[in-house]
Amino acid sequence: MPELEEFRQAKDHFMGHDPGSPLTRDQKTAFSGLKYFTENSNMRFELPVEMFESNETVEMQTSTGDVTEYLLWGKIHFDVEGEPAQLTIFRNTHGHGYFLPFTDATSGKETYGAGRYVEIDILEDGRVAIDFNMAYNPYCAYNEDWSCPLTPFENRLQVPILAGEKKFK
């Protein structure tokens, strides 16, 4: 079974059955799986990172009105269907873990309006690997009791990212 299919099946199982799932009991009862874009090989990238000279701390608003802090880490540049795009990668203030939130032209229509998240892998040569097929909704997309960082302005893309998880419901 391909990696993406395994990932999606595991996530659907977690969402519908795990006590740590953000879904309410009623949502779990009616849950039949998340919706996803068809796998898109053009949405996988291995990119150099334009590192920021200083890793200043930035505050991000959350879906519940709180504020959370991240460090500016680097910027990536890529093309989507011939259109240029760039995203800022953030780092956890505790020094481990990266955070890449984004919105795109599908946000609020086909995907969650406040944006999605995607994981990055740091490659041995310092580039980053990003697979937007693995883009996912934050937990606040399923349950408003969860607090999730909102996508900062610099990560609001004008191009459509037709990959990853679609809007819930």
Secondary structure, DSSP 8 states (H G I E B T S, - for coil): --HHHHHHHHHHHHHHH-TT-SS-HHHHHH-----B----GGGEEEE--EE-SS--EEEEEBTTS-EEEEEEEEEEEEEETTEEEEEEEEEETTS--EE-EEB-TTBTTTB-TT-EE--EEE-TTS-EEEEGGG-B--GGGT-TTS--B---GGGB-SS----SB----
